Amino acid sequence: DQQVKQNSPSLSVQEGRISILNCDYTNSMFDYFLWYKKYPAEGPTFLISISSIKDKNEDGRFTVFLNKSAKHLSLHIVPSQPGDSAVYFCAASKDDKIIFGKGTRLHILP
Amino acid sequence: ETGVTQTPRHLVMGMTNKKSLKCEQHLGHNAMYWYKQSAKKPLELMFVYNFKEQTENNSVPSRFSPECPNSSHLFLHLHTLQPEDSALYLCASSRSPQTPLGSEKLFFGSGTQLSVL
């Protein structure tokens, strides 16, 4: 049973618009949530994280929102750029464990 | 060279072969990890080494055998694999084996794409 779910395998967004990637989780005990980005033929790289005691964290064009009551988090990218085309992995952490989702492939259209 | 380096990038092996995957990190980190990414599945943690000691074996079959001779190097020895073991094997490192792990960034290598025939 998946504890971290990314229900959209892929997403296409026009360049300059907002990209919203969604993630749901089942375990209310997770204390950190993270997003990793992966280009083809490369390993995932850390993008942004949020502690469970917060509901928003912003870093430049990237903002992560956490809704604990809905067990849902989202990553907003605005404005979207061609270099944002990649696979985005949502992850949740508790103690020394990190659970990853399956990933969402984001295509930024010209 | 900086970061986490994995070799080889691609590997094709038969079910009776023995091969090894190598990972090296140049970041001065003390924790290293092996992850497996199968098609259409989440990243799965296989092994964790903290300060060269194995602290996690996530129910991985014995045909996968890790080795960590020092905090900079990590190996995954493979023998008598099955076709379903074909996947991308990713090595990662983090600064220290702190908890909560989510407060640490994982630094990943580019992975070894393994095909078992």
Interface residues (C-beta under 8 A of the other chain):
Chain A: Q2 V4 F30 D31 Y32 F33 L34 Y36 A41 E42 G43 P44 T45 F46 S49 S51 F89 A91 A92 S93 K94 D95 D96 K97 I98 I99 F100 G101 K102 G103
Chain B: V4 Q6 R9 K40 K41 P42 L43 L45 V48 T55 E56 L90 A92 P97 T99 P100 L101 G102 S103 K105 L106 F107 F108 G109 S110 G111
